[in-house]
Amino acid sequence: MRKYLARRVVQAVLVLWAAYTLSFLLLSALPGNAIENRIHAPDSGLTPQDGQVLLHYYGLDKPVWEQYLHALGRALHGELGLSLTSVQPVTSLIGYALPSTLRLTGLALVAGIVLAGTVAILINYAPGAWLRGLAAGIPALFASVPTFVVGILVLQYLSFRAHLIPPVDDGSFRALVAPAITLGLVIAAPLAQVFSTSIRTTRKQPFVHVLHAKGAGEGYIFRKDVFRNSSLPVLTLLGLAFGELIAGSVVTEAVYARAGVGKLVVDAVTNQDLPVVQGVVVLSAVAYVVVNLVVDLAYPFIDPRILVGRNGAANSKGTWPAGRWRGPRRRGQAQPQGLPPEDVVVP
Amino acid sequence: MTTIRLPQLLAAALAVTTLTWGLTACSASSAAPAAARDTAVYGGTLTFYDPVEYTAWQSTNSLWSNSNVTPSVADRLIWQDPATGAFHPWLAQSWSISPDHLSYTFHLRPGITFSNGDPLTAQVIKDNFDQHAFGNAKLGIAPDSFWEGYVSTTVINKLTFVVKIAKPNAGFLQILSNYRASSILDEPYLKLNLGGQSLLQNWVGTGPFVVEKVVGTTEVILKRRDDYNWAPEGYPHQGKAYLQTIIFKVVPEESTRVGALESGAAQIVRNVAPYDEATIKAEGGTVVGIPVQGETNSLKIQLNAKAPTQDLQVRLALQAATNRQEINKVALSPSYPVPSSALVEGTPDRGNASSYLAYNLPRAEALLNADGWKAGPGGIRVKDGKQLHFDIWVSPYYQVSLAVLQVLQSEWLKAGISLTIHSASLTQYEALEGGQATHPSPDWSFDQGQTSTADPNVLRVSTSFHGYNAYNFVTPDTTLESLLNAQATAFTPAARKAAVQAIENRLFSQAYEIPLYDETQVFGLASKVHGFSTESTARSWFYNTWLS
């Protein structure tokens, strides 16, 4: 276990370094930067000679490799440099933006999971074929209505007409609910789709028939067996959905005028504010690495057949997580549909 | 894939219906304008929505979003009346100019203090001007090109100083009145490096408002300074400002800004699109279009591009084939004046170029026929086997650019001129535009843009071979250069006006540029906003604004 964790941490550091270096190289390869844009802007009043003073101040007149080494050394100390447009430390800009985005994506994640769970259960268990059919259309609907359309309609009705929510972020929880649900819809669609398919597959498993035969009710079987068996692909997808949340927050934050990381990166990209773009890349990489590590570590708690050892060495010692699994153990049981994690053995 | 069943179809249909109904309802209108009140009221909080994120708060930053905040925080020596262009005493109570127009002696108004309590002295002014003119490499402060030709400031006593310039410049007083060139800030600010000067919290000015709070790059709160008592001389309102608090917020989404104005969440929004103006008016709000004094927004012919535009007859034909009335009607709104000069409506001493700018399709056709451009396939003219074709890149700086160019494209086609419009990101655009000076491309025959300053000297700054060289002259047009210089030494209004007219005659007889529209800032105001005004280049100045 310790070895596994150590390997993952080393991996994580390598991923972060690669993300930092690649983004630095790619961004350096682009023509121009925020300072040069400012020098060239028609209303800037700066001559190229004046611009030299600025380029020197930021160290942008040095060779790229020198800039890279300097930036890397700085990054190791937790400093990400100065924004080229606002001349504020990138870390403090992210510091302003991050809490707002964390609140937004956190609540959106909860909203998305609740929504997806409800829809998936409706699709499989709702009374009446017509209701199940109706529910089956919901994920497609969620997926096909763009976030900004939902956002604009929500603002029109709930804010501008009904005055129920403030149109822009005023820091209150009331201002957070609508953006979070709007963003939650984005991830609810694929989650609901995968979860409902997964439930359907699991319910076709022989062990479910056995449970039925033993006289267990639908509700009992779902809670005790189907839910857990069906949730593995959903967990995998959640790790990926996190990326969608970040991407979705760009649009959501623009529509609801929330000063978050999404808005920060949009403005930084538009202005070619490279240190800020890079700061957000590093932040996203950290978040991805952490989330996926957490997801990977969470698998065995749901399905102990997933082993962390190499070469499929069975978790015969039953050390981690020991004896938490009380579900059916059946030889040759198919994995639920979705993305099977690596190193699966059947005890 | 499963087959689509009736309930799914129904759900989809229901969704579409809801959306359509929602969008229809969005365009419906209700409110009626509230009754206006005559007497100004003190107090209240005004919320101002701006689409653009704030950048560094250096005093020379002219970005629209920043510069709608800063004029309310810092004052200048001189106030330029945006309506008349006349100069009025402000921080300086009087001034005199030497006969050779090289020395300006100023007397400061006594009793003025900065928001930290420091008195305003001649020494502070000198330090401000020196930093603008010479910059400070150690602090990372670049010299300000507005201050080219500045020699020195000599402090005579606490309230008197003499500013010396190298060459006579009829536009110099205007520079001293300009918010981005001459806003006076206190010593602690001037001693900061670029990073420090880029924080609005560090601004210490003499203005009617002070900075209360800055939230990242998206929100600013100003509060009134109650002991403010040095408004420009002769200004209808004196003493402290009316508003107690102003909240500036960055709201990029257009529909949110317009909707917030309707719902009362914001009282003023900036950058209203032409198609939103009717919505705001229908909801009882006011649309205020303020022409941005300086150059009109025009296509500057790139004379170093090896294109048919090197031929004067073709340039004159392009000018005659351009219908500015139609551009205004189709792509813009009545808020935008139709250009009749190289300078925007309201710019002091501007000339009249209407005779050059009249739409005349037969003339365009006659010019091209005489020049050997004959009708060709697809209605595009041909000469020596080459089509009369141009490319243009949409300027990313102006929100109406694309719509305007699309109208122009259809107009030129009527005269047999083909125009292809390209869209580029800001980055690509900068690279293309920047490369033009050194590696001219035959495709970059036009550059859309304008420079704003409420003085005709802006023409020299922008078009002179020795200035921005906006037309990319390969060799200077000596006639134009001498006219541009003559304007700067014409010191009586009549002489200045005649000198500017001579420049315009030269510009348009050579058809160096094709004006498209007068650059205009469009604000949306809630009905309760009164006394909204701007400084001379259309940046908000909230001193006189009040809420009913």
Chai-1 contact restraints between the chains, C-beta under 6 A:
chainA,res_idxA,chainB,res_idxB,connection_type,confidence,min_distance_angstrom,max_distance_angstrom,comment,restraint_id
A,P31,B,A431,contact,1.0,0.0,6.0,A-B,restraint_1
A,G32,B,T427,contact,1.0,0.0,6.0,A-B,restraint_2
A,G32,B,E430,contact,1.0,0.0,6.0,A-B,restraint_3
A,G32,B,A431,contact,1.0,0.0,6.0,A-B,restraint_4
A,N37,B,E430,contact,1.0,0.0,6.0,A-B,restraint_5
A,H40,B,E430,contact,1.0,0.0,6.0,A-B,restraint_6
A,H40,B,G434,contact,1.0,0.0,6.0,A-B,restraint_7
A,P42,B,G449,contact,1.0,0.0,6.0,A-B,restraint_8
A,D43,B,S62,contact,1.0,0.0,6.0,A-B,restraint_9
A,G45,B,S145,contact,1.0,0.0,6.0,A-B,restraint_10
A,G45,B,F146,contact,1.0,0.0,6.0,A-B,restraint_11
A,T47,B,S145,contact,1.0,0.0,6.0,A-B,restraint_12
A,D50,B,A142,contact,1.0,0.0,6.0,A-B,restraint_13
A,D50,B,P143,contact,1.0,0.0,6.0,A-B,restraint_14
A,V53,B,A137,contact,1.0,0.0,6.0,A-B,restraint_15
A,V53,B,A142,contact,1.0,0.0,6.0,A-B,restraint_16
A,L54,B,A142,contact,1.0,0.0,6.0,A-B,restraint_17
A,Y57,B,G140,contact,1.0,0.0,6.0,A-B,restraint_18
A,Y57,B,L194,contact,1.0,0.0,6.0,A-B,restraint_19
A,T85,B,T55,contact,1.0,0.0,6.0,A-B,restraint_20
A,S86,B,T55,contact,1.0,0.0,6.0,A-B,restraint_21
A,S86,B,A56,contact,1.0,0.0,6.0,A-B,restraint_22
A,S86,B,T217,contact,1.0,0.0,6.0,A-B,restraint_23
A,V87,B,A56,contact,1.0,0.0,6.0,A-B,restraint_24
A,V87,B,L194,contact,1.0,0.0,6.0,A-B,restraint_25
A,V87,B,G195,contact,1.0,0.0,6.0,A-B,restraint_26
A,V87,B,S198,contact,1.0,0.0,6.0,A-B,restraint_27
A,Y96,B,G216,contact,1.0,0.0,6.0,A-B,restraint_28
A,W130,B,P7,contact,1.0,0.0,6.0,A-B,restraint_29
A,G133,B,R5,contact,1.0,0.0,6.0,A-B,restraint_30
A,G133,B,P7,contact,1.0,0.0,6.0,A-B,restraint_31
A,L134,B,P7,contact,1.0,0.0,6.0,A-B,restraint_32
A,L134,B,A11,contact,1.0,0.0,6.0,A-B,restraint_33
A,G137,B,Q8,contact,1.0,0.0,6.0,A-B,restraint_34
A,G137,B,A11,contact,1.0,0.0,6.0,A-B,restraint_35
A,L141,B,A15,contact,1.0,0.0,6.0,A-B,restraint_36
A,I152,B,S255,contact,1.0,0.0,6.0,A-B,restraint_37
A,L153,B,G22,contact,1.0,0.0,6.0,A-B,restraint_38
A,L155,B,G259,contact,1.0,0.0,6.0,A-B,restraint_39
A,Q156,B,C26,contact,1.0,0.0,6.0,A-B,restraint_40
A,F160,B,G259,contact,1.0,0.0,6.0,A-B,restraint_41
A,F160,B,E262,contact,1.0,0.0,6.0,A-B,restraint_42
A,F160,B,S263,contact,1.0,0.0,6.0,A-B,restraint_43
A,P167,B,T256,contact,1.0,0.0,6.0,A-B,restraint_44
A,P167,B,A260,contact,1.0,0.0,6.0,A-B,restraint_45
A,P167,B,A265,contact,1.0,0.0,6.0,A-B,restraint_46
A,V168,B,V251,contact,1.0,0.0,6.0,A-B,restraint_47
A,A254,B,P252,contact,1.0,0.0,6.0,A-B,restraint_48
A,A254,B,E253,contact,1.0,0.0,6.0,A-B,restraint_49
A,V255,B,E253,contact,1.0,0.0,6.0,A-B,restraint_50
A,A257,B,V251,contact,1.0,0.0,6.0,A-B,restraint_51
A,A257,B,T256,contact,1.0,0.0,6.0,A-B,restraint_52
A,A259,B,G216,contact,1.0,0.0,6.0,A-B,restraint_53
A,A259,B,T218,contact,1.0,0.0,6.0,A-B,restraint_54
A,D267,B,E53,contact,1.0,0.0,6.0,A-B,restraint_55
A,Q272,B,T427,contact,1.0,0.0,6.0,A-B,restraint_56
